[in-house]
Amino acid sequence: MTTKSILLIDDEPNLAEVIAVCLESFKGWKVQIANSGKAGLDLVENVNPDAILLDVMMPKMDGITVYQSLQKNPVTQNIPVIFLTAKVQVSDRDRLTQLGVAGIIAKPFEPLKIADQISQILGWL
């Protein structure tokens, strides 16, 4: 079985580190962290991840803009993206889902359960 790789794009370094430790510890996945949308877009083609965890609310370039850039690039358009967001109202979730993302994980999330949530969304069971 090959090791899955995740690109985590989140502007909160402490939260990103917690997520990375959980995914690496519980699932053995390789996690690369980008602390901004631009850094994530710069890194994605070099890393070629199996999936992307993407924070929606980031300064300068938000997650929706990053996602739209990923979708326009033939190299990255088929990488599944899961949004991480504190926007959990039904209207927000509907709007994000309509963009075509693989899934949405609400913040705050349970660190011990995030790896299982990702596995379930992506069918990595």
Backbone hydrogen bonds, N-H to C=O, Kabsch-Sander energy under -0.5 kcal/mol:
donor,donor_aa,acceptor,acceptor_aa,energy
6,I,30,K,-2.9
7,L,51,A,-2.2
8,L,6,I,-0.6
8,L,32,Q,-3.2
9,I,7,L,-0.6
9,I,53,L,-3.2
10,D,8,L,-0.6
10,D,34,A,-2.0
16,A,12,E,-2.6
17,E,13,P,-2.2
18,V,14,N,-1.9
19,I,15,L,-2.6
20,A,16,A,-2.6
21,V,17,E,-2.5
22,C,18,V,-2.3
23,L,19,I,-2.7
24,E,20,A,-2.6
25,S,21,V,-2.8
26,F,22,C,-2.7
27,K,23,L,-1.5
28,G,23,L,-0.6
28,G,24,E,-0.7
29,W,23,L,-1.5
30,K,4,K,-2.6
31,V,29,W,-0.5
32,Q,6,I,-2.6
34,A,8,L,-2.9
40,G,36,S,-2.3
41,L,37,G,-2.4
42,D,38,K,-2.4
43,L,39,A,-1.7
44,V,40,G,-2.1
45,E,41,L,-0.6
46,N,43,L,-0.6
47,V,43,L,-2.2
48,N,44,V,-2.6
50,D,5,S,-1.8
51,A,5,S,-1.2
52,I,80,P,-2.4
53,L,7,L,-2.6
54,L,52,I,-0.5
54,L,82,I,-2.9
55,D,9,I,-2.8
56,V,84,L,-2.3
58,M,56,V,-1.0
61,M,59,P,-2.8
63,G,56,V,-2.7
64,I,56,V,-0.5
66,V,62,D,-2.1
67,Y,63,G,-2.9
68,Q,64,I,-2.5
69,S,65,T,-2.0
70,L,66,V,-2.4
71,Q,67,Y,-2.2
72,K,68,Q,-1.3
73,N,69,S,-0.8
73,N,70,L,-0.6
76,T,73,N,-1.0
77,Q,73,N,-2.1
79,I,76,T,-1.7
82,I,52,I,-3.0
83,F,103,G,-2.3
84,L,54,L,-2.7
85,T,83,F,-0.5
85,T,105,I,-2.0
88,V,86,A,-1.1
93,R,89,Q,-2.6
94,D,90,V,-2.9
95,R,91,S,-2.1
96,L,92,D,-2.4
97,T,93,R,-2.7
98,Q,94,D,-2.2
99,L,95,R,-0.6
99,L,96,L,-0.9
100,G,97,T,-1.9
101,V,96,L,-0.8
102,A,81,V,-2.1
103,G,81,V,-1.1
105,I,83,F,-3.0
107,K,85,T,-3.1
113,K,110,E,-2.2
114,I,110,E,-1.1
117,Q,113,K,-2.2
118,I,114,I,-2.5
119,S,115,A,-2.4
120,Q,116,D,-2.4
121,I,117,Q,-2.5
122,L,118,I,-2.5
123,G,119,S,-1.1
124,W,119,S,-2.1
125,L,123,G,-1.1
